[in-house]
């Protein structure tokens, strides 16, 4: 078991759309982050349709909705500041890439 407040950064690269228990994941991320520590989740619109959670492709299929979903994971997990999204897409001829991040609230 990782001790509480052990990390300054936690990343989740290109896999949040596969997480079946995102509330538990975010609660654990919040637990292991130091106050002021940053959680950074990145994702694109590419996925394995047979493995991704249903909500990603059926309920909220657009990029904007994906940003909203990941932001809501932070919003509804106690102990995070308001999430921020950054579009880090490399250009119009490539897949989009988004980063949603939030800091652990300071006491």
C-alpha positions as CSV (number, residue, x, y, z in Angstrom):
1,X,0.0,0.0,0.0
2,X,1.3,3.4,-1.0
3,X,1.5,5.8,2.0
4,X,-0.9,8.8,2.0
5,X,0.5,12.0,0.5
6,X,3.5,10.2,-1.1
7,X,3.4,11.9,-4.5
8,X,3.6,15.4,-6.0
9,X,2.3,14.2,-9.4
10,X,0.0,11.4,-10.6
11,X,-0.6,10.7,-14.3
12,X,-3.1,8.6,-16.2
13,X,-2.1,8.5,-19.8
14,X,-4.6,7.3,-22.5
15,X,-6.5,4.9,-20.2
16,X,-9.2,6.8,-18.2
17,X,-11.8,5.7,-20.7
18,X,-11.2,2.1,-19.7
19,X,-11.6,2.6,-15.9
20,X,-14.7,0.8,-14.6
21,X,-14.5,2.4,-11.2
22,X,-13.4,5.9,-11.7
23,X,-14.7,7.2,-8.4
24,X,-12.5,4.7,-6.5
25,X,-9.5,5.5,-8.8
26,X,-9.9,9.3,-8.1
27,X,-10.3,8.8,-4.4
28,X,-7.0,6.8,-4.4
29,X,-5.3,9.4,-6.5
30,X,-6.5,12.1,-4.0
31,X,-5.2,10.0,-1.1
32,X,-1.7,9.6,-2.4
33,X,-1.2,13.1,-3.6
34,X,0.4,15.7,-1.4
35,X,-1.6,18.9,-0.8
36,X,-1.1,21.0,-3.9
37,X,0.0,17.9,-5.9
38,X,-1.2,17.6,-9.4
39,X,-3.2,14.8,-11.0
40,X,-2.9,14.9,-14.8
41,X,-5.2,12.7,-17.0
42,X,-4.7,12.6,-20.8
43,X,-6.9,11.0,-23.5
44,X,-7.7,11.1,-27.2
45,X,-10.7,10.1,-29.2
46,X,-9.0,6.7,-30.1
47,X,-10.0,3.7,-28.1
48,X,-10.6,-0.1,-28.3
49,X,-14.4,-0.1,-28.7
50,X,-14.7,-3.5,-27.2
51,X,-12.8,-2.5,-24.0
52,X,-13.8,1.1,-23.4
53,X,-16.6,1.8,-20.8
54,X,-20.0,2.1,-22.5
55,X,-20.5,5.7,-21.4
56,X,-17.5,6.8,-23.4
57,X,-18.9,5.8,-26.7
58,X,-22.6,5.6,-26.2
59,X,-23.7,8.3,-23.7
60,X,-21.0,10.9,-24.2
61,X,-19.4,10.2,-27.6
62,X,-17.9,13.7,-28.5
63,X,-14.5,15.1,-27.4
64,X,-16.1,17.9,-25.5
65,X,-18.3,15.4,-23.6
66,X,-15.2,13.3,-22.8
67,X,-13.5,16.4,-21.3
68,X,-16.7,17.0,-19.3
69,X,-16.8,13.4,-18.1
70,X,-13.1,13.4,-16.9
71,X,-13.6,16.9,-15.3
72,X,-16.6,15.6,-13.5
73,X,-14.5,12.8,-12.0
74,X,-12.3,15.4,-10.4
75,X,-15.3,17.7,-9.5
76,X,-17.2,14.9,-7.6
77,X,-14.1,13.6,-5.8
78,X,-13.7,15.5,-2.5
79,X,-10.4,17.2,-2.0
80,X,-9.6,18.5,-5.5
81,X,-9.5,22.0,-6.8
82,X,-11.5,22.8,-9.9
83,X,-10.2,20.9,-12.9
84,X,-8.7,22.5,-16.0
85,X,-8.6,21.2,-19.5
86,X,-5.9,21.8,-22.1
87,X,-6.1,20.8,-25.7
88,X,-2.6,19.6,-26.6
89,X,-3.4,18.2,-30.0
90,X,-0.4,18.3,-32.3
91,X,-2.3,19.7,-35.3
92,X,-5.2,19.2,-37.6
93,X,-3.7,16.2,-39.3
94,X,-3.4,14.2,-36.1
95,X,-5.6,12.7,-33.5
96,X,-6.8,15.2,-30.8
97,X,-5.2,15.0,-27.4
98,X,-6.7,16.5,-24.2
99,X,-5.4,16.8,-20.7
100,X,-7.7,17.3,-17.7
101,X,-5.9,18.1,-14.5
102,X,-6.6,19.2,-11.0
103,X,-4.6,19.9,-7.9
104,X,-5.2,18.4,-4.5
105,X,-6.8,21.1,-2.3
106,X,-4.5,22.7,0.3
107,X,-5.7,22.4,3.9
